[in-house]
Structures are given as structure tokens and as C-alpha cells.
């Protein structure tokens, strides 16, 4: 009986320790890491980027599922933050808040493929990361979205 208590008690302690360490944000509370001062949240970033698209006459639908082929015979389903189906144009904001999900789905292979498609016939998806060295996050997001739209306009996509 004592062997079972030690055996299962140790196993339970290890599992609890592992669960507590996953996603620990340094405050002792499980969850996403804290957002650095001045950095925008996922919702704020969406508002900023959406406003740039809207100012250019591009209305986006939130959270659109898009299936892309990454390699011959291999594909992945992506949930794109904002997308205009008729223009095949949109964006994905990769945030700290959704870093676990975003980084599992938007791998370097997927981002590379999205960049290839954007250089060809679409879909034209801009993946946006915040640069932690840039302290004017809002302005950076505005610039990235505007430059993306300008590049699509210059190519006659929109």
C-alpha cells in the first residue's frame, strides 16, 4: 500500500509540476506571457490593421478558414485573422497572446508558402509579427499593413 502511495503520489506531483510550468507567464499564473509595456493586444492589433484595410476600401471578414497546399500533396488549414474573399487578400497577426496556437500553425514552412503565394497569384496573406525592438507598435502595424496594401496596388492585385 505504501508503495502505491509513493508511486502514484510522485507521478501526480510530476504531472502537477508540468501543468503549472506550461504557459507560466512569470506571475505564477498559467496563461500567455505578459504583454510588454506599450505593445498592443491581439484585439488592438486587429483594430489597427483592419482600419488600414478599411481606409483602402477593403472590407475583411474575421477568422476565415483557408486551406493552402504547403507542398505537393500536403496542405494545412489556417484561421486567418482578416480576409477578403473576392480579392483573396488578408492578414494574420501572430501575437504573444496566441503564440502557442499561432506558432504551431504558422510555422516557417507555412509562412514561406504564404509568401510564395503572395508573390504569385494569391491568396495574398500578410503575416505580421511585432518587432519587440520597435517601441511604437501601433505605428509599426500601420506601416506594415499600408506597405502590404501599397505593394498589392502596385502589382494590380487590388
JOPE-V560880 format. One record per pair of residues at least 4 apart in sequence whose ideal C-beta (glycine too) atoms are under 8 Angstrom apart, sorted by the first residue. I is the first residue (numbers start at 1). J is the second residue. Records with the same first field share a line. If there is no record, write none. Layout:
BEGIN
I = J + J
END
This chain:
BEGIN
1 = 5
2 = 6
3 = 7
4 = 8
5 = 9
6 = 10
7 = 11
8 = 12
9 = 13
10 = 14
11 = 15
12 = 16
13 = 17
14 = 18
15 = 19
16 = 20
17 = 21
18 = 22
19 = 30
20 = 24 + 30
22 = 30
23 = 30 + 31 + 32 + 100
24 = 28 + 29 + 30
25 = 29 + 30 + 31 + 32 + 33 + 34
26 = 33 + 34
27 = 34
32 = 96 + 97 + 98 + 99 + 100
33 = 96 + 99
35 = 39 + 40 + 41 + 96 + 97
36 = 96 + 132
38 = 135 + 136 + 137
39 = 96 + 130 + 132 + 137
40 = 44 + 45 + 48 + 130 + 137 + 138 + 141
41 = 45 + 95 + 97
42 = 46 + 93 + 95 + 97 + 98
43 = 47
44 = 48 + 138
45 = 49 + 93 + 95 + 128 + 130 + 141
46 = 50 + 62 + 81 + 82 + 93
47 = 51
48 = 52 + 138 + 141 + 142 + 145
49 = 53 + 81 + 82 + 91 + 93 + 128 + 141 + 145
50 = 54 + 60 + 82
51 = 55
52 = 56 + 142 + 145 + 146 + 149
53 = 58 + 59 + 60 + 82 + 84 + 91 + 145 + 149
54 = 58 + 59 + 60
56 = 149 + 153 + 158
58 = 84 + 87 + 89 + 149 + 158
59 = 84
60 = 82 + 83 + 84 + 90 + 91
61 = 82 + 83 + 84 + 85
62 = 81 + 82
63 = 79 + 80 + 81
64 = 79 + 80 + 82 + 83 + 85 + 90
65 = 77 + 78 + 79 + 80
66 = 77 + 78 + 79 + 80 + 83 + 90 + 123 + 125
67 = 75 + 76 + 77 + 78
68 = 75 + 76 + 78 + 110 + 113 + 114 + 117 + 123
69 = 73 + 74 + 75 + 113
70 = 74 + 75 + 76 + 109 + 110 + 113
71 = 109
76 = 105 + 110
78 = 92 + 105 + 106 + 110 + 125
79 = 105
80 = 90 + 91 + 92 + 125
81 = 90 + 91 + 92 + 93
82 = 90 + 91
83 = 89 + 90 + 91 + 123 + 125
84 = 88 + 89 + 90
87 = 124 + 157 + 158
88 = 122 + 123 + 124
89 = 122 + 123 + 124 + 125 + 152 + 157 + 158
90 = 123 + 124 + 125 + 126
91 = 125 + 126 + 127 + 128 + 145 + 148
92 = 102 + 106 + 114 + 125 + 126 + 127 + 128
93 = 128 + 141
94 = 98 + 99 + 102 + 103 + 106 + 127 + 128 + 129
95 = 99 + 102 + 130
96 = 130
98 = 102
99 = 103
100 = 104
101 = 105
102 = 106
103 = 107
105 = 110
106 = 110 + 111 + 127
107 = 111
108 = 112
109 = 113
110 = 114
111 = 115 + 127
112 = 116
113 = 117
114 = 118 + 123 + 125 + 127
115 = 119 + 127
116 = 120
117 = 121 + 122 + 123 + 124 + 125
118 = 122 + 123 + 124 + 125 + 126
122 = 157
124 = 152 + 157
126 = 144 + 145 + 148
128 = 141 + 144 + 145
130 = 134 + 137 + 140 + 141
131 = 140
134 = 140
136 = 140
137 = 141
138 = 142
139 = 143
140 = 144
141 = 145
142 = 146
143 = 147
144 = 148
145 = 149
146 = 150
147 = 151
148 = 152
149 = 153 + 158
150 = 154
151 = 155
152 = 157 + 158
153 = 157 + 158
END
